[in-house]
Amino acid sequence: MLKNNFNKILLNIIVVIFIFAFDRLSKLYI
């Protein structure tokens, strides 16, 4: 149960990092 919850948190962190990185890149190129 704890491991599954940890995986969800890790996935959320990865998604947030991807969105932040994509936002930075789009601002850089525009």
Beta strands, then each sheet from edge to edge (+ up, - down):
end
